[in-house]
Amino acid sequence: MNITEQAHFDELYNRHLRTLKLRGMSDTTIDSYARAVRRVAEHFDCSPEKLSTEQLEVYFAGLVNSHSWSTVKIDRNGLQFFWQYVLKKDWQWIEIIKAPKVQTLPDILSVSEVEHLIAVTYRLRYKVFILATYSIETIQKATTHMDRGGAQGLANLQVFCPSSALQQQLHKYPTIIFLT
């Protein structure tokens, strides 16, 4: 960038920082979004407002190969904010880049889901880890409930646990019934 272009970019960049602050963004978000604008400006050696859709596609294709998807999404959001609030232009970011959808496990697994997870796991150490993690978490939740006096008025607290975890059913709370 020549001196005039750099001065124009600096003005836009400062307006970007000011707008982020005025819209109540956290310091981390401000830093991340500002880094995204600086990164694209340094990559093309020009103000981001002069970039075409094709240039942004090439830029994001390279970014996907060199950075994590979370970084790519943050940069996309930072540039989208820059376009929308600083340049006051519409930016079709969906057509440029879209992160893959990730399927996550639910927070609570049913007994059959845990047993299936253990059954399809081939390495013994992973089976033991899954079994121990699920069993310990289940028992801790139950005993925490008991320690807090949560079982007052309850005859029994029912805790669902895989049958394979019940081989060593020794616990200090006889009112807990482990169901398989």
C-alpha positions as CSV (number, residue, x, y, z in Angstrom):
1,M,0.0,0.0,0.0
2,N,1.2,3.5,-0.7
3,I,1.0,6.3,1.9
4,T,-2.5,7.4,0.8
5,E,-3.9,3.9,0.8
6,Q,-2.3,3.2,4.1
7,A,-3.8,6.4,5.6
8,H,-7.3,5.4,4.2
9,F,-6.9,1.8,5.6
10,D,-5.8,3.2,9.0
11,E,-8.9,5.4,9.1
12,L,-11.2,2.4,8.3
13,Y,-9.4,0.2,10.8
14,N,-9.8,2.8,13.6
15,R,-13.5,3.2,12.7
16,H,-13.7,-0.6,12.9
17,L,-12.2,-0.7,16.4
18,R,-14.4,2.1,17.5
19,T,-17.5,0.4,16.1
20,L,-16.6,-2.9,17.8
21,K,-16.2,-1.1,21.1
22,L,-19.5,0.9,20.7
23,R,-21.4,-2.3,19.9
24,G,-20.3,-3.8,23.2
25,M,-18.0,-6.5,21.9
26,S,-15.6,-8.1,24.4
27,D,-11.9,-7.3,24.2
28,T,-11.2,-10.8,22.9
29,T,-13.7,-10.4,20.1
30,I,-12.3,-6.9,19.2
31,D,-8.8,-8.4,19.1
32,S,-9.9,-11.3,16.9
33,Y,-12.0,-9.3,14.5
34,A,-9.2,-6.6,14.2
35,R,-6.7,-9.4,13.5
36,A,-8.9,-10.7,10.7
37,V,-9.0,-7.3,9.0
38,R,-5.2,-6.8,9.4
39,R,-4.5,-10.3,8.2
40,V,-6.5,-9.9,4.9
41,A,-5.1,-6.4,4.4
42,E,-1.5,-7.6,4.8
43,H,-2.2,-10.7,2.6
44,F,-3.4,-8.6,-0.4
45,D,-1.4,-5.4,0.5
46,C,-4.5,-3.3,0.0
47,S,-7.6,-2.2,1.9
48,P,-10.1,-5.0,2.3
49,E,-12.9,-2.8,0.7
50,K,-11.1,-3.2,-2.7
51,L,-11.2,-7.0,-2.6
52,S,-13.4,-9.0,-5.0
53,T,-15.4,-12.1,-4.1
54,E,-12.9,-14.2,-6.1
55,Q,-10.0,-12.8,-4.1
56,L,-11.8,-13.6,-0.8
57,E,-12.5,-17.1,-2.0
58,V,-8.8,-17.7,-2.8
59,Y,-7.8,-16.1,0.5
60,F,-10.2,-18.3,2.5
61,A,-9.2,-21.4,0.6
62,G,-5.6,-20.8,1.7
63,L,-6.7,-20.0,5.3
64,V,-8.7,-23.3,5.5
65,N,-5.5,-25.2,4.6
66,S,-3.3,-23.3,7.1
67,H,-5.6,-22.6,10.1
68,S,-8.3,-24.3,12.1
69,W,-12.0,-23.9,11.2
70,S,-12.5,-21.8,14.3
71,T,-9.9,-19.3,13.1
72,V,-11.5,-19.3,9.6
73,K,-15.0,-18.7,11.2
74,I,-13.6,-15.9,13.4
75,D,-11.9,-14.3,10.4
76,R,-15.1,-14.6,8.3
77,N,-17.2,-13.0,11.1
78,G,-14.6,-10.3,11.6
79,L,-14.7,-9.4,7.9
80,Q,-18.4,-9.6,7.8
81,F,-18.6,-7.2,10.7
82,F,-16.2,-4.9,8.9
83,W,-18.3,-5.0,5.7
84,Q,-21.6,-4.5,7.4
85,Y,-20.8,-1.9,10.0
86,V,-17.8,0.0,8.8
87,L,-18.2,-0.1,5.0
88,K,-22.0,-0.4,5.3
89,K,-22.1,-2.9,2.4
90,D,-23.7,-6.3,2.1
91,W,-21.2,-9.1,2.0
92,Q,-22.3,-12.6,0.8
93,W,-20.1,-14.6,3.1
94,I,-22.3,-17.7,2.9
95,E,-21.4,-18.0,-0.8
96,I,-17.7,-17.6,0.0
97,I,-17.2,-20.0,2.9
98,K,-19.3,-22.2,5.1
99,A,-17.8,-24.3,7.9
100,P,-18.7,-28.0,8.0
101,K,-21.4,-29.1,10.4
102,V,-20.0,-31.1,13.3
103,Q,-22.1,-33.7,15.0
104,T,-21.5,-33.8,18.7
105,L,-22.6,-36.4,21.3
106,P,-25.4,-35.4,23.5
107,D,-24.6,-34.4,27.1
108,I,-26.4,-37.3,28.5
109,L,-26.3,-40.8,27.0
110,S,-28.9,-43.5,27.6
111,V,-27.7,-46.8,29.0
112,S,-28.2,-48.4,25.6
113,E,-26.1,-45.7,23.9
114,V,-23.3,-46.2,26.4
115,E,-23.4,-49.9,25.9
116,H,-23.4,-49.5,22.1
117,L,-20.5,-47.1,22.4
118,I,-18.5,-49.6,24.4
119,A,-19.5,-52.5,22.1
120,V,-18.3,-50.7,18.9
121,T,-15.0,-49.6,20.6
122,Y,-12.2,-52.0,19.6
123,R,-9.4,-51.1,21.9
124,L,-9.7,-52.3,25.4
125,R,-8.1,-49.2,27.0
126,Y,-10.8,-47.0,25.3
127,K,-13.6,-49.3,26.4
128,V,-12.2,-49.1,30.0
129,F,-12.0,-45.3,29.7
130,I,-15.6,-45.0,28.5
131,L,-16.9,-47.4,31.1
132,A,-15.0,-45.8,33.9
133,T,-15.8,-42.2,32.9
134,Y,-19.5,-42.9,32.5
135,S,-19.8,-45.0,35.7
136,I,-17.8,-42.6,37.8
137,E,-19.8,-39.6,36.5
138,T,-23.0,-41.4,37.2
139,I,-22.0,-42.4,40.7
140,Q,-20.6,-39.0,41.5
141,K,-23.9,-37.3,40.5
142,A,-25.8,-39.8,42.6
143,T,-23.6,-39.4,45.7
144,T,-23.4,-35.6,45.4
145,H,-27.2,-35.7,45.4
146,M,-27.1,-37.9,48.5
147,D,-24.5,-35.7,50.3
148,R,-26.6,-32.6,49.8
149,G,-29.5,-34.3,51.4
150,G,-31.3,-34.7,48.1
151,A,-32.6,-38.1,49.0
152,Q,-34.8,-36.8,51.9
153,G,-38.2,-38.2,51.3
154,L,-37.0,-40.6,48.6
155,A,-36.9,-44.2,49.4
156,N,-34.4,-45.0,46.8
157,L,-32.4,-43.0,44.2
158,Q,-32.3,-44.7,40.9
159,V,-29.1,-44.4,38.8
160,F,-28.9,-45.9,35.4
161,C,-25.7,-47.6,34.7
162,P,-24.5,-50.1,32.1
163,S,-24.6,-53.7,33.3
164,S,-20.9,-54.1,32.7
165,A,-20.3,-51.4,35.3
166,L,-22.1,-53.3,38.0
167,Q,-19.6,-56.1,38.3
168,Q,-18.0,-54.2,41.2
169,Q,-21.1,-52.7,42.9
170,L,-19.6,-51.6,46.2
171,H,-20.7,-48.2,47.4
172,K,-21.3,-46.4,50.6
173,Y,-24.9,-45.4,49.9
174,P,-27.1,-48.5,50.3
175,T,-30.2,-46.5,49.3
176,I,-29.0,-46.1,45.7
177,I,-30.3,-48.7,43.4
178,F,-28.4,-49.3,40.2
179,L,-30.7,-50.2,37.3
180,T,-29.5,-51.9,34.2
